[in-house]
Amino acid sequence: MNYISTRGNSPKKKFTEILLGGLAPDGGLYLPNQYPQIPRDELEAWRKLSYADLAFEVLSKFATDIPAEDLKAIVHKTYTAEVYHNARPGSDTTQITPLRTLEPGLHILELSNGPTLAFKDMAMQLLGNLFEYALAKQHDELNILGATSGDTGSAAEYAMRGKRGIRVFMLSPHQKMSRFQTAQMFSLQDPNIFNIAIRGVFDDAQDMVKAVSNDHAFKEKYKIGTVNSINWARVSAQIVYYFKGYFAATKSSDEQVSFSVPSGNFGNICAGHIARMMGLPIRQLILATNENNVLEEFFKSGVYRPRTTAETAHTSSPSMDISKASNFERFVYDLVGRKGETVRDLWSGVDAGKSFDLRGSAHWKNIKQYGFVAGHSTHADRLATIRMVWEKYGVMVDTHTADGIKVGLEKREAGVPLICLETALPAKFEDTIVEALGRKPERPAGMEDIESLPQRCEVMDADLDKLKAFIGSNVPE
Ligand SMILES: *Cc1c(COP(=O)(O)O)cnc(C)c1O
């Protein structure tokens, strides 16, 4: 399998060649040159596999340059019940992503039982093991630099802690994360994890990461890399649980299901799109946004209008507060018939802060065949959905999952089972749960008191030279 760029102007690469990198040299995103097709008999054979064996089957279609034995060892190390143990009582954690049935035809796929209680662990844990494997082979090292407002940073740290050849420098806005999120990250004592609290807001931290990435000499000298959501290996790892969820909700591979996906950067639902392109019988891909509805607007109107950061609202489902969707280009590449030239044209506008409008183009006429429907949810909808699911089914869901359930119920077709992806556990967003239910969410065992653990963190002004000096002093020459 070869990987090509959505902008059509980069040389073909193999899976391990794009594993540690970000954007393609022409500014595009990597995608397989064609999607593997899974015929019905192969699909039926996959039905009885464990999560790790299923992950091996799916990923071996994409990571064709990793020897089968090595890939098998990596997925078995990644997808074990010991790693995904933070489930509510009664969930079968040996399934890794247990399916919780609320009523016949309505399910929640539990993707958030990993170490940081969000679905990002599903892909990030694999990335940690893949990075360690690849770096050991190349006798190389990597220093991951990132900025986080919560979920991504903690998932990256828990995936990379203790990994040979890897250090993580994670910037966050000083005293702006929730107490739980802060404790999750800052209580890590692993010597390869560096938390840096920047006196400023998230954008200040993000700007510092961008500035370091643009300093090519520094970047090269200190082997700086990222783990953001455009990383192809992350997307490919997320394809697996669409298959797993499908098998758990159906009895035969003649049946269809729909998925509802709380969306921000379009990474999670992009994996669903690819699973569908591979032949998984998905009826609808229901895209749920919060008040920041850039993507809903596109699927309803054909107009993609990225917002400025000033236009982006801070909501009670904060991991979906995005101004533009970094993985969206991958879907548009397919929609326009995989023409790099067209994507290049569209994104020359997007990169300059402009919108594009596909209405009236031949491509927009094809949109229906991809199965997307979209809707949004507001703070009031979120509270009402959390209450409804709690009162009717006795299940407590987080704010993002609630957005998915709200839009899923609104858009689903009668007679087709609906699987709502659970992207975080409620313990992560305690304040809004208290607002909705008047009670605190339960915490997984061992996390009852994480706020009282000793914390380790470097507090720093938003000063680029100080950041570079800090990295320099912690990376041996
Ligand atoms: C990251 C995240 C999302 C959004 O996922 P995308 O892949 O960016 O669309 C939704 N919910 C939670 C809890 C998240 O952490």
The ligand as an SDF file (V2000), in Angstrom:
LIG
                    3D

 15 15  0  0  0  0  0  0  0  0999 V2000
  -11.2550   14.8640   20.3040 C   0  0  0  0  0  0  0  0  0  0  0  0
  -12.6150   14.6740   20.8130 C   0  0  0  0  0  0  0  0  0  0  0  0
  -13.7620   14.7720   19.9740 C   0  0  0  0  0  0  0  0  0  0  0  0
  -13.6660   15.1550   18.5190 C   0  0  0  0  0  0  0  0  0  0  0  0
  -13.0590   14.1640   17.7180 O   0  0  0  0  0  0  0  0  0  0  0  0
  -12.5030   14.5200   16.2660 P   0  0  0  0  0  0  0  0  0  0  0  0
  -11.7590   13.3170   15.8450 O   0  0  0  0  0  0  0  0  0  0  0  0
  -11.6000   15.7130   16.4410 O   0  0  0  0  0  0  0  0  0  0  0  0
  -13.6680   14.8330   15.3880 O   0  0  0  0  0  0  0  0  0  0  0  0
  -15.0060   14.5000   20.5270 C   0  0  0  0  0  0  0  0  0  0  0  0
  -15.1450   14.2040   21.8290 N   0  0  0  0  0  0  0  0  0  0  0  0
  -14.0840   14.1120   22.6680 C   0  0  0  0  0  0  0  0  0  0  0  0
  -14.3210   13.8030   24.1050 C   0  0  0  0  0  0  0  0  0  0  0  0
  -12.7940   14.3420   22.2000 C   0  0  0  0  0  0  0  0  0  0  0  0
  -11.7410   14.2600   23.0390 O   0  0  0  0  0  0  0  0  0  0  0  0
  1  2  1  0
  2  3  1  0
  2 14  2  0
  3  4  1  0
  3 10  2  0
  4  5  1  0
  5  6  1  0
  6  7  2  0
  6  8  1  0
  6  9  1  0
 10 11  1  0
 11 12  2  0
 12 13  1  0
 12 14  1  0
 14 15  1  0
M  END
$$$$
